[in-house]
Structures are given as structure tokens and as C-alpha cells.
Amino acid sequence: MKGFRSFILRGNVVDLAVGIVIGAAFTAVVNGFVGAFLTPLVGLATGATGNMSHKTFTVGATEFPYGAFINAAISFLLLASALYFLVVLPINKLHERLAPHHDVQAPKRDCPECLSPVPAQARRCASCTVPLPAVPAQAGETTQRAG
């Protein structure tokens, strides 16, 4: 029981539970908005009268509720765009501002005397100041020589 309690009280589990509850409530609000406003507007634009979400067509003896699909598709697009623009985009911008950017590190090699890492093109170790052997040029690289 102690392990279960520590699992439940972890921050990420509680955050996930809160996110799911808020997401379900937000989904209900978006579905209500789509059902009350957007679906009737689609019905007006297409010339349909009444509640567009109850529209069907029949082939043989089978009824196809295309209005419910249109309602669900509008709900999905509205929910996805709202989550992207109101949650994902601001969080990404905040993360970019607060997270340190890691510079690309130059390739390293070990100093033969003190074994500390030094840049591969270094001529002297920064830790023990011993001169380092020259690194042979690899294919495609050009070396600059001081004259």
C-alpha cells in the first residue's frame, strides 16, 4: 500500500489526472458550442433546416447519420486547434525562453598527460598546458598553418 500511495502522490500522476479531468470538461464545452452554434451554421450554409447533427441519408434499408459525423469532425477540429493555440504553442514558447540552449560541442580527445578532455583541434591542454600531438587531417578537412 505504501508503494501505491507514493505512486499516486507523484507530481506527474496528479498532473495527468488533473489534465484528463480538465480535458473532459473542455471537450464537453467544445461539443456543446459545436452542437449549439457551429452545426446549425453549417446547416444554414448548406440549405438544411433544423438540427444538422440529426441529418441522415438512406441507402436501401440502412440509414447513414452523416450529420453526427459532421458534428464530431467540427468538434475535433475546434478542440485540436484550441488546444494547440491555447496550450501547446504557449508552452513551447515558454520552454524555449526558459530552457538553456545547448551549444554544439566540438569533438574532443583526451590529453595524453592528464587525461582531461580537450577539443580535438587544440594544440595545448588547458588543464596541464602540455603541448598536444598534431591531429592528422581527415578527408575533406583543410588545415590552416600559421606562417
C-alpha positions in Angstrom: 0.0 0.0 0.0 2.9 2.4 0.7 4.3 1.9 -2.8 0.8 2.7 -4.3 0.5 5.8 -2.2 3.9 7.1 -3.3 3.0 6.3 -6.9 -0.3 8.2 -6.7 1.2 11.2 -4.9 4.0 11.7 -7.5 3.6 15.1 -9.2 3.3 13.8 -12.7 0.5 11.4 -11.9 -1.6 14.1 -10.2 -0.9 16.5 -13.0 -2.0 13.9 -15.5 -5.2 13.2 -13.6 -6.0 17.0 -13.4 -5.3 17.3 -17.1 -7.6 14.5 -18.0 -10.5 16.0 -15.9 -9.9 19.5 -17.4 -9.7 17.9 -20.9 -13.0 16.1 -20.4 -14.7 19.3 -19.2 -13.2 21.3 -22.1 -14.4 18.6 -24.6 -17.9 18.9 -23.2 -17.8 22.7 -23.6 -16.5 22.4 -27.2 -19.1 19.8 -28.1 -21.8 22.0 -26.7 -20.6 25.0 -28.7 -20.4 23.0 -31.9 -23.8 21.4 -31.4 -25.5 24.7 -30.4 -23.8 27.2 -32.8 -21.5 25.7 -35.5 -23.5 22.8 -36.7 -26.6 24.9 -37.2 -24.5 27.4 -39.1 -23.3 24.6 -41.4 -26.9 23.6 -41.9 -27.8 27.1 -42.9 -24.9 27.4 -45.3 -25.8 24.1 -47.0 -29.6 24.9 -47.1 -30.5 22.2 -44.5 -33.2 23.2 -41.9 -33.3 22.1 -38.3 -30.5 20.4 -36.4 -27.8 19.3 -38.8 -26.5 16.7 -36.4 -29.7 14.6 -36.9 -29.4 14.6 -40.8 -29.2 11.2 -42.4 -29.4 9.6 -45.8 -30.7 6.1 -46.6 -29.3 3.5 -48.9 -31.6 0.5 -49.2 -32.8 -0.1 -45.6 -29.6 1.3 -44.0 -29.6 4.8 -42.5 -26.3 6.8 -42.5 -26.1 9.6 -39.9 -23.8 12.0 -41.8 -24.9 14.9 -39.6 -23.4 13.3 -36.5 -20.1 12.8 -38.3 -20.0 16.4 -39.4 -20.7 17.4 -35.8 -17.9 15.2 -34.5 -15.5 16.4 -37.1 -16.2 20.1 -36.3 -15.8 19.3 -32.6 -12.5 17.6 -33.2 -11.0 20.4 -35.4 -12.1 23.1 -32.9 -10.8 21.2 -29.9 -7.5 20.4 -31.6 -6.9 23.9 -32.8 -7.9 25.4 -29.4 -5.5 23.0 -27.6 -2.7 23.8 -30.0 -3.1 27.6 -29.9 -4.0 27.9 -26.2 -1.8 25.2 -24.7 0.9 23.7 -26.9 2.1 26.9 -28.6 2.4 29.0 -25.4 4.1 26.1 -23.5 6.6 25.6 -26.3 7.4 29.3 -26.4 7.8 29.4 -22.6 10.1 26.3 -22.8 12.2 27.9 -25.4 12.6 31.1 -23.3 13.4 29.3 -20.0 15.3 26.2 -21.2 19.0 26.8 -21.8 20.2 26.2 -25.4 23.0 23.7 -25.6 25.7 24.8 -28.0 27.1 22.2 -30.4 30.2 20.8 -28.8 33.4 20.4 -30.7 34.8 16.9 -31.0 37.0 16.1 -28.0 40.1 13.9 -27.4 41.9 13.1 -24.2 45.2 14.7 -23.1 47.9 12.1 -23.1 49.4 13.5 -19.8 46.4 14.4 -17.6 43.6 12.5 -19.5 41.3 15.6 -19.3 39.1 16.1 -22.4 40.3 18.8 -24.8 39.0 20.0 -28.2 40.3 17.7 -30.9 42.0 20.6 -32.8 43.7 22.0 -29.6 47.5 22.3 -29.7 47.9 22.6 -25.9 46.0 21.1 -23.0 44.0 23.7 -21.0 44.5 21.8 -17.7 48.2 20.8 -17.7 49.4 23.0 -20.5 51.4 20.2 -22.2 51.8 20.5 -25.9 49.5 18.0 -27.7 50.5 16.0 -30.8 49.0 17.2 -34.1 45.8 15.6 -35.2 46.0 14.2 -38.8 43.7 16.0 -41.2 40.6 13.9 -42.1 39.2 13.6 -45.6 37.5 16.8 -46.7 39.1 19.0 -44.0 41.6 21.7 -44.7 44.1 22.8 -42.1 45.4 26.3 -41.7 49.1 26.8 -40.9 50.5 29.9 -39.3 53.3 31.3 -41.4 
